[in-house]
């Protein structure tokens, strides 16, 4: 049973479901934001094609700055622009930004509440053959701990586009996480996207576990929910695209209805979505929680789908976590 208000892709569970990378959404969203706001400028660290900032650079050459392989400089330049009335977007691989330029983001952007939007690309182990050095799996933890920083993790390219447009309208630092590989299109143009507001994508009549997911693994969570429904195990699937600010009310409501929780993320368990949820429920509504994600390990080179399975983030792993959570109720 898909939630009526979700307005999901009707072909979501079909073999010919549309596939696009979330980074495409960034590229399209940046163009929309730039057309709406003259103050939007773009800075890139020698990765305009990979980060999909290339179209922006062609349409707005006077508002684009190629910084080169100098992520620290990119952050500090953007910080100055952000306190001077501009809306700078900076783009690089997430292992380099916020990985390499963490201190500059912290001190020049976040500390000054500069109006900078940070696009972290090629995040998660689904980067695939690039291997552990290019698979950012700690970026959510790094950025959510930073004061003044908002953190969004879109589930597909449509939501990525909406998150990018929304970021331009929000004051202050924003971090948005994007993937490299093509992934299923879950939402539609009519699917609501509100920063700080989680979305129920699936709700059974008698839910026994709430699956709270973010990013591209929302699709895996939905597939798991569909299979569990056939086993007469009802669930709620929440797309928690907004890590910070967190929609505490909706998440607590889902946990109260289900009585147990499973978190799903393409990120380290420590410091990521799982930690966010555990902190919330430990304080306000203790329930059994199981965590699907990377458990204190780096990734490796391989095909994206194979890596998701090897590191325990696939459909079967989510189903196992759901059943384990039920046993702990």
C-alpha positions in Angstrom: 0.0 0.0 0.0 1.7 3.2 -1.2 0.7 6.3 0.8 -1.8 8.4 -1.2 -0.1 11.7 -0.6 3.3 10.5 -1.7 2.5 10.6 -5.4 5.3 8.1 -6.3 6.4 6.9 -9.7 3.7 4.5 -10.9 6.4 2.3 -12.5 8.5 2.1 -9.3 8.4 -1.6 -9.0 8.6 -2.5 -12.7 11.6 -3.7 -14.6 11.6 -0.7 -16.9 11.6 1.9 -14.1 13.4 5.1 -15.2 17.0 5.4 -14.0 18.9 8.7 -13.6 21.7 9.8 -11.3 20.9 12.3 -8.5 23.8 14.5 -9.8 21.6 15.2 -12.9 19.1 16.7 -10.6 21.7 19.1 -9.2 22.6 20.3 -12.7 19.0 20.9 -13.6 18.1 22.4 -10.3 21.1 24.8 -10.4 19.9 26.2 -13.8 16.4 26.8 -12.4 17.8 28.5 -9.3 20.2 30.7 -11.4 17.3 31.7 -13.6 15.2 32.6 -10.6 18.0 34.4 -8.6 20.6 36.7 -10.2 22.7 36.2 -7.1 23.3 32.5 -7.8 27.0 31.8 -8.7 28.8 28.6 -9.3 32.3 27.5 -8.2 33.8 24.1 -9.2 37.0 22.3 -8.4 37.9 21.1 -11.9 34.9 18.7 -12.1 32.3 20.7 -14.0 31.2 17.7 -16.2 31.2 15.1 -13.4 29.2 17.4 -11.0 26.8 18.5 -13.8 27.8 22.2 -13.3 28.8 22.3 -17.0 25.3 23.5 -18.2 25.4 26.3 -15.7 28.9 27.4 -16.8 27.8 27.6 -20.4 24.6 29.5 -19.7 26.0 31.8 -17.1 29.8 32.1 -17.9 30.1 35.4 -16.1 28.7 33.8 -12.9 30.9 30.7 -13.0 34.3 30.4 -11.4 36.6 27.4 -12.2 38.8 27.2 -9.2 40.9 24.2 -10.2 42.0 21.4 -7.9 41.9 23.7 -4.9 38.9 22.8 -2.7 40.1 24.8 0.3 40.3 28.0 -1.9 36.9 27.2 -3.4 35.3 27.2 0.1 36.9 30.4 1.3 36.1 32.3 -1.9 32.5 31.1 -1.6 32.4 32.2 2.0 33.3 35.7 1.0 30.7 35.7 -1.8 28.1 34.3 0.6 28.4 37.2 3.0 28.4 39.7 0.2 24.9 39.1 -1.1 25.6 36.3 -3.5 24.3 32.7 -3.4 27.3 30.6 -4.2 27.1 26.9 -5.0 30.3 24.9 -4.7 30.7 21.5 -6.3 33.2 18.7 -6.0 33.4 15.1 -5.0 32.2 14.7 -1.4 35.6 13.1 -0.4 37.2 16.4 -1.3 34.4 18.8 -0.3 33.6 18.5 2.6 36.4 15.9 2.9 39.5 17.9 2.0 38.2 21.4 2.9 36.4 20.6 6.2 38.3 23.3 8.2 37.6 26.0 5.6 33.9 25.1 5.5 33.8 25.1 9.3 35.7 28.3 9.9 34.8 30.5 6.9 31.4 29.3 5.9 29.6 27.7 8.9 31.1 29.9 11.6 30.2 33.1 9.7 26.8 31.7 8.7 27.7 32.4 5.1 25.1 31.8 2.5 27.0 29.0 0.7 25.5 25.8 -0.8 27.8 22.8 -0.8 27.2 20.0 -3.4 28.9 16.8 -2.3 29.0 14.5 -5.4 29.9 10.8 -5.9 28.9 10.0 -2.3 28.5 6.5 -0.9 30.0 3.2 -2.0 27.8 3.2 -5.1 30.5 5.3 -6.7 31.7 1.7 -7.5 35.0 1.1 -9.3 36.6 4.4 -8.0 37.2 2.6 -4.7 37.4 3.6 -1.1 39.4 6.8 -1.6 36.5 8.3 -3.6 33.6 6.8 -1.7 32.5 9.4 0.8 30.8 7.5 3.6 31.4 9.9 6.5 30.1 13.2 5.0 26.7 13.2 6.7 28.4 12.9 10.1 30.9 15.6 9.3 28.3 18.1 8.1 25.4 17.5 10.5 27.7 18.1 13.5 28.5 21.6 12.2 26.5 24.5 13.7 24.4 26.5 11.2 24.6 23.7 8.6 21.5 22.2 7.0 21.9 18.7 5.4 19.7 17.2 2.7 20.0 13.7 1.1 17.7 13.4 -1.8 16.3 10.0 -2.8 16.3 10.4 -6.6 17.1 13.0 -9.4 13.8 14.7 -9.2 14.1 15.3 -5.4 17.7 16.3 -6.0 16.5 19.0 -8.4 14.0 20.2 -5.9 16.5 20.2 -3.0 18.9 22.3 -5.1 16.2 24.9 -6.0 15.1 25.0 -2.3 18.6 25.5 -1.1 18.9 28.7 -3.0 15.9 30.1 -1.2 17.2 29.2 2.3 19.5 31.5 4.1 22.8 30.0 5.4 25.0 27.0 4.7 23.4 24.0 3.1 25.0 20.6 2.3 23.3 18.4 -0.3 24.5 14.8 -1.0 24.5 13.4 -4.6 25.3 10.1 -6.2 27.2 9.2 -9.4 25.4 6.1 -10.7 21.9 5.9 -12.3 19.3 4.9 -9.7 15.5 4.4 -9.9 13.3 7.4 -10.1 11.0 7.1 -7.1 9.1 10.4 -7.1 7.3 12.6 -9.6 7.1 16.3 -10.2 4.0 16.3 -8.0 5.7 14.7 -5.0 6.0 17.3 -2.3 9.4 18.4 -1.1 9.7 20.6 1.9 13.0 21.1 3.7 12.8 19.8 7.2 9.7 17.7 6.4 9.9 13.9 6.1 7.6 12.0 3.8 5.7 8.7 4.3 6.2 6.8 1.1 4.6 3.5 2.3 2.2 2.7 5.0 0.6 -0.7 5.7 -2.7 -1.1 7.6 -1.0 -2.6 10.6 2.6 -1.5 10.6 5.0 -3.4 12.9 8.2 -1.5 12.0 9.0 2.0 10.6 11.8 1.9 8.0 13.4 5.3 8.0 15.7 5.8 5.0 17.5 8.5 3.1 19.2 8.8 -0.3 19.2 6.2 -3.0 18.5 3.4 -0.5 14.9 4.6 -0.1 14.3 2.5 -3.2 15.7 -0.6 -1.5 13.5 0.2 1.5 10.4 0.3 -0.6 11.2 -2.9 -2.3 11.7 -4.5 1.1 8.4 -3.2 2.3 6.7 -4.6 -0.8 8.1 -8.1 -0.2 7.4 -7.9 3.6 3.8 -7.1 2.8 3.5 -10.4 1.0 4.8 -12.1 4.2 2.1 -10.2 6.2 4.6 -8.0 7.9 3.4 -4.4 7.7 5.7 -1.5 7.6 5.9 2.3 7.3 8.6 3.6 4.9 9.7 7.2 5.6 11.8 9.2 3.2 13.9 11.2 5.6 15.7 13.5 3.0 16.2 16.2 5.6 18.9 15.1 8.1 19.1 18.6 9.5 16.7 20.1 10.4 15.0 16.9 11.4 11.2 16.3 11.2 10.9 15.0 14.8 7.2 15.1 14.8 6.7 12.9 11.8 9.4 10.4 12.8 8.1 10.1 16.3 4.6 9.5 14.9 5.9 6.7 12.7 7.7 5.1 15.6 4.7 5.3 17.9 2.5 3.6 15.2 5.0 0.8 14.5 6.7 0.2 17.8 10.1 -0.5 16.3 12.5 1.2 13.8 15.0 0.3 11.1 17.3 3.0 9.7 18.7 2.6 6.1 21.5 4.7 4.7 24.5 4.5 2.3 26.8 5.9 5.0 28.6 4.9 8.1 26.2 4.0 10.9 28.3 6.1 13.3 27.2 9.7 13.0 24.8 9.3 10.1 21.1 8.9 9.8 21.1 6.0 12.2 22.8 8.1 14.9 20.4 11.0 14.3 17.4 8.7 14.8 18.9 6.9 17.8 19.5 10.2 19.5 15.9 11.3 18.9 14.2 8.2 20.1 16.6 7.7 23.1 15.5 11.1 24.3 11.8 11.2 23.4 10.4 7.7 22.6 12.7 4.7 23.2 12.0 1.8 20.8 14.0 -1.1 19.4 16.2 0.1 16.5 18.2 -1.8 14.0 20.7 -0.1 11.7 21.4 -0.8 8.0 24.5 0.9 6.6 28.3 0.6 6.7 29.5 -0.8 10.0 32.9 0.8 10.7 34.4 -0.2 7.4 35.7 1.3 4.1 34.3 0.2 0.8 36.2 -1.2 -2.2 36.2 -1.2 -6.0 33.3 -3.0 -7.6 30.0 -2.7 -9.3 27.6 -0.5 -7.4 24.9 -3.1 -7.0 27.3 -5.7 -5.9 28.8 -3.4 -3.3 25.4 -2.5 -1.9 24.8 -6.2 -1.4 28.2 -7.1 -0.1 28.1 -4.4 2.6 24.7 -5.4 3.8 22.5 -2.6 2.5 20.3 -4.5 0.0 16.6 -5.6 0.2 17.4 -8.9 2.0 19.4 -7.1 4.6 16.6 -4.6 5.3 14.1 -7.4 5.6 16.4 -9.2 8.1 16.8 -6.0 10.1 13.0 -5.5 10.2 12.4 -9.1 11.5 15.2 -8.6 14.1 13.5 -5.4 15.3 10.2 -7.1 15.6 11.8 -9.8 17.8 13.1 -7.1 20.1 9.6 -5.6 20.7 
